[in-house]
Amino acid sequence: MRRVVDPAAQAVLCVLLVAIAMIAATPLRLPGLAPETHVAPPGTRAMWLWRHEEPQPVVDWAAANGVRALFAYYDPKAGTTDLERLKALCDEAGIVLDALGGEPSWTTDHATALAWARGAAATGLFHGLHLDVEPYLLPAWNDDQASLVPDYLALLDQTIAATELPLELDVPFWLPTVPVSGGGNLADAVLARVAGVTVMSYRNTATGDNSIVGVAADLLNRAASLAKPVRLGAETQALGDCAYCSFHGDTATQLQQTLSAVDTAAQRYPAFAGIAVHQYDSWIALTG
């Protein structure tokens, strides 16, 4: 027997069918994916090289200690012979070579900074630029920070525009506490500009409130949202005014154990790009 459909029910059914058809025809829009970051595997190291050294021992040490990036000081007044040798050895060892430079005075002396950047790029030897400017070392920082902050950001903008090389920066862990005119803070302003940062998280313990990971946690979190890599810095030079800020006086074994603990703890941070050790000559001086 043929079933007769009630007109009211038929109308409801038609509405439902139309709605289903419209939904099916509408492209599915999922929430945007978070920026991708890649956590560095344990043992990933970088190293500062501020002084002229014989290239072969430097690269041998670097390769033996997990160094995947070398920040080598570039002096525009010096020849490039040793840098060319260093570059060739780094290429063989799979180590990225970046040009290291910077002075607090570059905060306002942009011409000198840009000449340095262009000179480093012109050598064709470097993967990127690694600036260590530290404007807070200027006497004016305490009296006229509000003027120096925009000068510092302008320096970054001009340096990025001056070459095609990526720019990375050494920064203090307290950068988020520095305000920027118009709102926000210096950490977010810097991270929005540069390719990556190395936090001077100079402590001699791995975890806790006043540790390498502890003081850098804020910047690690901020950088993750922008998919910017963050290295954590470890100091091996003597710092007379801050014994807990350096591994100077500790053994090489103590350094290695602490940095391994940092590797483990920092795996939870998507921006973690390894540990940078400051610097070659004081690192190799550690014994035991």
N, C-alpha and C positions, 0 to 999 in steps of 0.2 A: 504494500500500500504506500502510495506517495505521501510523504510528510509535508504539510504546509507550514512554511516559516512565518511566524508572526511578523508583521510589518515593522513594529518597534524594534524587535530583536534584529531584524535584517538591517535596519539603519545603524544600530550599534556595531554590528559586524562590519559594515562598510567603512565606518569611521576607523575601526581597529586596523582593517586591511590597509587603508590609506596611510595611517601612521606608521605601520610596519614598513611599508614601501619607502616612505620618506626617510626613515632611519637607515634602511639598507643602502639608500642612495647617498647618504651623507658620509664623507670620508671620516675615518676614525682618527681622532686627534689625541694622541697620548701626551702626557706631560713631557716636557723637554728633559733630555738626559743631562745629568750633571757633567761638568767638564771632566775629561779624562785626565788622570794623573797616574804615574807609575812609581810605585814605591821601590826605592833602591834595595837590592838584596843585601843581606849582612856582609860586612867587609868592604863595601864600596867607599873608597876614600878619594879625597882631593888634597892638594898640598900647595902652599904658598912658597915661592922661590924669589926672595927679594934681592939676594946678592948674586954676584957673578960666581958661578961654580963650574967646574969641569963637567961637561954634559953627560959623559958616560956613567960616572958614579951616581949622578942624580937619577937618571932613568933606571939604572939597575936597582937602586933603593926603592924608587917609586913602584916599579913592577913587582918587586918582592913583597911590598906592603899594601897591595890592593889599590894603588892610586890610579884612578881612571881619568883624572883631570888635573893638569898642572898649570897654576897661575904663575907665569914667569915674568919678572920685571922687564919692561921694555924701556930702554933709555934711547931716545931719539939721537943723542949725541954720540952714541957708541956704534961700532960697526955691527953687522948682522952675522958675521962668520960663525960665532958660537951658537947664535940662535938658529942658524940654518942646520948646524949639527944636531942641536937639541931637537929641532922639529923632525929631522930624519929619524932619530932614535925613538922619539915618541910615536911616530907613525908605525915603526916596526913593532913597538910594544903595545900598540892599541891605546895610547894615551892621548887625550885631547889637550892641545896646547892653547892657552888663552894669554893675551897680553895683560899684564898686571901694571897698574899705575894709579897715581892719585896723590893729591896734597889737599889739606884743608883750604888752602888759598884758591883752589879751583872752584870753590863755591861761588866766588864772584869773578875770578879771572877765567872767564870762559874761553878766551882766545887761546890761552896756553893749553887748556884741556882739549880743545878741539884740534889744535895742531898735533898734540900727542896722539889723539884718536886716529886722525887721518894718516899720520906717519905709521902707526902700527898696522893699519889696514893696508897701506901701500906696500908693505913688505911681502904680503901674501903668505905669511907664515902662521897666522893665528886663526883659530876657529871663532874666537869671540873676544870681546873686551871685558876686563874685570876691573872695575873701579873701586878704590878704597879712598874715599874723599874725607869722610868724617868731619862735617862742618861744625859739629859741637865742640871741636878742639879750638875753634877760633875764639879769641877773647870776646868778640861781639855777640857770641851765642847767648851769653848770660844777660846781656843788656838789650839786644835787638834781634831776638830770635824771630820775631814776626817778619822782619825784612829778609833774613837769611833763608828762611824756609822756601819762599817763592824763588829766590835766586838758585837754590839747590835743585828745585824741580825744573827750573828753566835749563840748568846745566844738563840734566838728564835728557830733556826733550831735544836739546841741540846736539848732544852727543849721539843720540839715536838717529837723528836726521843726517848726521855728518858722514856716516858710513853704512854699509850693508851688513856689518857684523852685529850679531846679537850682543846686547849689553847686560852684564850681570853686575851685582853690587854687593859690597860688604855693608852690613847694617847692624846696629846695636839691637839687642832684644827688646829694649824699651821704646822702640820707634812708635808703637801705637799710642804712647802717652803724649806725643807732640801734636798739638792742634794745627790745622791748616785753615787759612783764611777762607771764610765762606762755609765752614763746617767740615766735619770729617777729621781724619788724622793723617800723619805723614806716612804711616805704614801702608795704608790703603792707597794713598796717592802714588807711592813708590811702586808698589806691586802692580798697579794698573799700567805702569809704564815699562818696566824692565822685563827681561826674559826670565830672570830668576835672581834669587838672593842667597847669600851666605850669612847666616846669623852669627854674630860674634857672641855665642853662648858660652863664654869662657868660664867654666866651672870644672872642678875635678871630681864630681860625682855624677852618676848617670841619671838617677831619678830622684824625685822629691821636690819640695818647694823651691829650693835654691840649687838646682842641678842643671845639667846641660839640656835635658828634655824639658824640665820644669820651666825654665825661663824662656824657652823658645816656643812653648806650646801655643801661645796666642798667634804668633806669626805663622806657625805651621797651619793652624786652622784657617786663618785669613787667606793664605796662599792657595789652599786646597780649593776654595770656591772659585778661584780664577785659573786653576790648573797651572800654577806657576811652581817650579821646583824650588825646594829650600834645602840647602845644606846646613848642617849644624857645625859650628866652629869649636875646635879644641886647641888650647894654648899650651905650648911647651917652653916658652921663654920665661925667664924670671920676672915676676911682677911683685916688686917689693911691697907695694901697698895693698896687695890682695893675694894672700897665700892660697886661698881656696879657688882662685881663678885660673890657676895654671898647674900643669903636671910637672913643672920644673922641680927637681928634687925627688920625684917618684921614679920608680923603675920602669923600663920598657914593658915589663910584664903587667904592671899595674895599669899603665896606659891602655894596653891591649885589652885587658879584662874589662875596664870601664867602658871603652868604646864598643866592645861587643855587647855590653849591657844596654848601651844607648841604641845600638842596632835593633835589639830585641824590642825595647820599649817603643821605639819610633815606628815600628811596622804598622801601628794603628793609624798613623797619619798619612793620608794619601799623597801629600806634597813632599814627603821625606825623600831626599835625593842623595843621602849619604853624609859622611862626616869629612870636613876639611881640617887638616892639621896645620897649625901655624907654629913654626915654619920649618923648612928643611934642615937648616944647620943645628937648631936646638932639638929637633926631633931625633936626628941621628946621634946626638950626644947622650941620649938616655941609655942607660945600661941596665943589666940585670933582668 
